[in-house]
Amino acid sequence: MMSVTTQEISEIVDWLAQYGYQGEDQGMIRLLYTPEWLAAQNALKERFEQAGMTTEFDAVGNLKGTFVGSDPAAGAVASGSHVDTVVNGGKLDGALGIEAAFLAMKDLVATHGQPKKSLSVVSMAEEEGSRFPYVFWGSKSLFDLEDSSQMANVQDNDGVKFVDAMRSCGFDFREGHNTLMDGVTNWLEFHIEQGNTLEMEGKQVGIVHGIVGQRRYDIRLVGEANHAGTTMMRYRHDVVEAYARIVSQSIAKAKAEGDPLVLTFGKVEVKPNVVNVVPGEMTFTMDCRHTDKDFLVRFSDGIVSDMRAICKEMGIEIEVDNWMDEDPVPMDDDMTAVIQKACQDCGLNALDMHSGAGHDSQIIAKHIPSGMIFVPSIKGVSHNPAEATKVEDIKEGIDALEAALYALAY
């Protein structure tokens, strides 16, 4: 089998990054339905066509390029990711999955000729939720899961309406069934890890067996603001003390449970937030993730119960809003086995692992047998201009992707 070269990888990464690149310190800004986004999708369409692929956009701007197979009844194998970036992100998140799929498929056709099943690259319109308060617009649209009516009043931070931005790029809401993924029998997503597990474990490729479930909370504590000098410690209803107890106790419990559980306390706002007043009110966020739904629910419910007990003891009111509750999504066992064999055949040092971040595959896996391949992220950095992966690591991941696609399509 021929193989994609490091030179080809570097060239295509830099080529696509020109659409939205802000410079070394600012990284990438390629947000849904912006001129940079549209230019990137159109450039990809042209590049796919130059390679001999047929191309089509769906109504909302998802793009598919296909090397047509010899057996129309056999269906298609698809691979890709999302073309949008976060604000001040890196060149690889999302984009590398599109680039890797294209390079692997182009090399397969050059080496082995026409596949039996069609090979399709999919460049999804959006995943990040960086411009509008909605995530997975691209992949949800592929399976008719998007709610067009709920998007009518959605706007970005500059007051631009979602509908107007979409129409300015020549797209509009889908009417009827989206056919872009019809006939696709298998889905493979190639992605940077966005964590440091592979690097720390000294592994070349990650074979993802599942994507974690997530529960996110907004929590509000109400105590009593009072004079910092005259209010004795024993008479205080100090929300920061309650928060400190909640965090230290919860994190200790999470560490005792171990991997793959992660628990994060994030955005914190304190009132009145001055030096000489006992804080009387605060809000904070909690993010809890695990690959097992029952465990995730049991653990996070237990933490909330502990919070309530601490607040009751301290005479503090607590309000808990569990505003996000996403189930874990396992990858398909047969697809995982195909990737494992591909890694063995390529002599790669692979690790079976889970994804602690969300990906388009969590939407797609509910409809099409899916698998994911990770390549290492240097220092685990992502969503940052410093996001980087050694080109040699990308090449090894693409070798695994190509071998898996060959097994599925030829």
N, C-alpha and C positions, 0 to 999 in steps of 0.2 A: 504494500500500500504506500502510495506517495504520502507526503505529509506537509501540512501547512508550515511555513517557515516563520521564524521570529521576525524577519524583515516585513513579511506580509502583515503580521499582527500589528507591529508598531505603526506601519503605514496607515492601516484602516482606522486604528484608534485615534491617531492624530487627525486624520481626514474628517471623521465624524465630529470630533471635538471642536472643529473650527466653527460649528454652528452653536453659538452660545458661550464660547470661551471668553472669559473676562480678564485673563492674565494669571500669572503664577500665584499671586496672593489671593485672588478672588475666585479662582476656579471656574466652574460651569454654572450658568443660569440658562436652562432651556425648559421653560414652563409651558404647560398645555396651551395650545391655540395662540401662541405668540409668533412673530415673524421668524424667530430662530427655530422654533419647533417645526413650523411649516417648511422652512428651508431644509431642515434635516430629513423630514419624511419624503419630500420631493427628491432630494439628492439620493436617498436610499432607493427609492423607486427606480430612478434612472440607472443606478449602479446594478440593481437586480436585473433590469432589462438588458443591460450591456453584457451581462454574464449568460444570457439566454433564458432567463426566467420569465414566466408570465406574471403580471402584477395586477393587484386590485386593492382599492380602498373600500372600506365599508362606510356606512353613512356618517359615523362619528369621527373617522380619521385613523382607525387601525389599518395598518398596511400589511399585505401579504405578498410575498414573492415565491413562485413555485417552479421547480424543475418537474415537469409532468412525467409521471411514471408510465410504464408500458402496459400496465393492467389497470384500466379505469375502475374496475370493480373492487380492486384491492384497497382503495382509500389512500390516505396520506399520513406521513409522519411529519409533525411540525415541531419547530424549536424557535425560541426567540425570547424577548423580554420587553421592557418598557423603554421608550425613547426619551421620556421626560427626565429631568434632574431635580434635585432639591436646589434651593437658593445657595450659591457658593459651595456647590458640591464638587465631586471629582469627575474624571473622564470615563470611569469604568462602570459605575453602578447603573444597571439597566442596559446601557449601550453595549457593554461587552457581550452580553447574551445574544444580541442581534448580530454583532460582528462575528462572533465565534460560530454561530449557526450558519451564517452565509459562507464563511471561509471553509468550514467543514464540508458543507454540501457541494460547494463549487469544486473542491478537491476530489470528492467522491465521484462526481460526474466526469471530471477530467480523467480520473484513474480507471473507473469501472464502467463508464458509459451510463446509459439510461437506467435508472432504478426501476424495480418492479412497482413499488408504491411511490407515489409522488412525494417529493421532499419540499416542505414549505418553511420559509422563514417568516416569522410574524413580528412586526415592530409595533408594539402596543402604544396607543395614544398617551396613556397616563396611568401611573400607579401611585405616585408619591403624595398627592394631595397638597402640593407646594403652592399652587396658585389659588385654587378654590377649595373650600372646606368639604371635600369629597375624595375618597381614595378608591383605587381600582376601577376608575371609570372605563378604562380600555378593556380589561378582561371581563368586567361585569357586562359590558355592552355586547361582547362576543356571544354571551349566553342569554341575552334578553333579560338580564337581571337588573338593569339600571331602571330607575324610576324617573322618567322624563318630567313628570308633573312636579316632582320635588325640586327639580333643577331650575324651575322658572324664575325664582327670585334669588338664586344663588349668585353672589358676586365676589370679585377679588378685593384686595385691600384698597385698590384705587377706585372702587365703585363700578368697575366694568362688569357687566352682566355676563354670566356663563354663556347664555344663548347668543348674545351679540358677538362674543369672542369666537365662538364656534362658527357662526355664520360668516364672520369676516375671513375665515380660512377656507370657506367653500364647503363646509360640512353642516349637517343639521341632524335633528333627532331621527332615529330610525323609525320607520313605519313597517310593521310586520316583522317577520322572523329574520334575524341576522344569519346569513348563510356562510360567512367567512370560514367558520371552523367545521362546516358540514363535511362528513367523510374523513375527518381526522381521527385516526385510530390510536395514536400515541402522541404524547407531548413530553418534551425534554427541555428543561430550562437550565441554562449555564449562567452562573453568577459568581461574583466575588463573595467571599464568606462574610465580610463586614465585621468579623471578629478575629480573635487571635488564636483560636483553638488549633487550626492546622499548623500554624507557625510554631506554636509552643510544643505541639506533639511531633513536629518534624515530619509531617505528611505532605504529599504532593497534591492529592486530590481528595475532596470530600464527597461521599455518596450520601445524599440526604434521605433519611427514612421518614421524616415527618417535619412539619412546621408547627411550632408551639401555639397553644391557645393563649389568649391574652385577656386579662380582666383589668380595666382601668377605672379609677375612682377619683372623684373630687370629694374632699372631706372638709367640713367646717367645724371649728371649735369656738364656742362662746363662753368666756369666763367673766372676769370683772377687771376692767382697767382701774388702776389705783396708783396712788403716790408711791414712788419707789423708795422714798426715805421713811415714810411714816407708817407703811403697811407692814406689820410683822409677818415673817415668813409663814407662821402657822395659820394666818388668816387669809392667805392669798388664794385666788382662783386663777392661776397663771397658765395661760394656754401654751406658752413655750415649754414650760416644765412638762405639761401633759404630752406635747409633741415629742419632746426628748425621750420620755419614757416609752412612748409608743414606738418610736423609731428604733431605739436600742433593743427593746424586747423583741420586736418583729424581725429585725435583721439577724439577731442571734438565733431565732427559731428557723429562719430561712437557711442560715449557714449550717445548722445542725441537720437539716433535711438533705442538703447537698444537691449536686447536679441531678437533673437539668433545671431545677427550680431557680428562678431569679426573681428578686423583689427589689423594687426601686421606689424611693420617696423622692419626688422631684420638685416641681414648682411650689414655692412657699411664699405666702404673703401674710404679714403681721400688721395688726393695728393696735395702737397708734404708731408703732414702729419708731419710737423715740427713746432716748437714753434714760430718761428719768421717770418713765411710767411702766408699771407692771402691765404686760401685754394682755388685752382683754378679748381679742378676737383674732383668729387666723384661719386661713385656708391652705390646704396642701393637696398634692396628688399622690396616688399610689398606683404602681404598675406591677402586676404579678403575672408570670408566664411559666408554663409547664407543658410537656407533651401529652400528659394524661389528664383528660377532662375531669374525671371524678376527683383526682388528687387536687387539681387546681381549684375546684369549687370548695372542697373540704378545707384546704389550707387557707385560702383567702377569706372564707367565711369565718374561720377560726381567728384570724388576725383582726377582723372587724369586731368580733365578739370581745376580744381582748381590749381593743380600743374603748369599747363602750364601758367595760368594767373599770378601766383606769379613769375614765372621765366621770363615771358615777362616784367613785371614791373621792375624787377631787372637787366635786360640785361643779362640773363643767358640762355644758350642753354639747351634743355632737350630732351632726347631720352627715349622712353618708350617701353619696350618689354613685352607684355602679353604672356608669354611662357607656361602658364598652364591655362586651362579653362575647369574645370570638372563640369558637371551638378549635382545638388542635386539628390539623389536617394531615393524615398519614399519606405518604406516597404509595404508589401501587407496588406490591411485592414483586410482580413479574418484571416491572420496569427497573426496580432496584437490582434485581438479579442480572438483568441485561447490562447495567452499568458496572456491576461488580465483575462480571466476566470480561467486559471491555477493558477494565483497569488491569485485570490479571493478564490478558493477552498482550497489553502494551507494557507489561512489566512495571506498572506504577504502584507506588507505595500509598495505598488509599486508606481512608478512615471512614467507617460508618458513623454518621453523626446526625444531629437534628439541627434545624434552623431556628435560631432565637429571634430572627427578624421575620416580618411578613413579606410574602412575594406573590406575584401573579399566579404562581402554581397552586396556591391555596384556594383560589377561585376555580381554576381550570381542573384541578384534581377531582372535584366533585362531579365532573362531567366526562372526562377523558382520562384513561390510565396515564399517570404522570410520574416523572422522575426528575430529580435535580442533581446537578453536578456543581460543586464549589471548588474554586481555586483560592489559595491563601491570600490574605490581605496583609501587607507589610505593617507590623505593629498593630494590626486589627483596626486600622483607621479607615473610616468611611464617612460619607456625607460631609466631606471636608476637602479643600483643595489639595491636601497632602495625600489623599487616597491613592494608593499605588499597589501594583502586583508585579513581581518580576516577570519579564516577558517569557522567560524559560518556563515558569510555572503556568502561565497562560497556555503556552504551546502544549505542555503535557496534558492539561485539561482538555484542550481541543482534540488531541490525539484520542483521549477517552471518549469524547463526544462523537468523533468521527467513527470510531469503532462501534459504538452503540447504534448510531444511525445506520451504519452498514448492516448490522445484524437485523435491524427492524425493517429496513426498506428494500434490501437486496435479496 
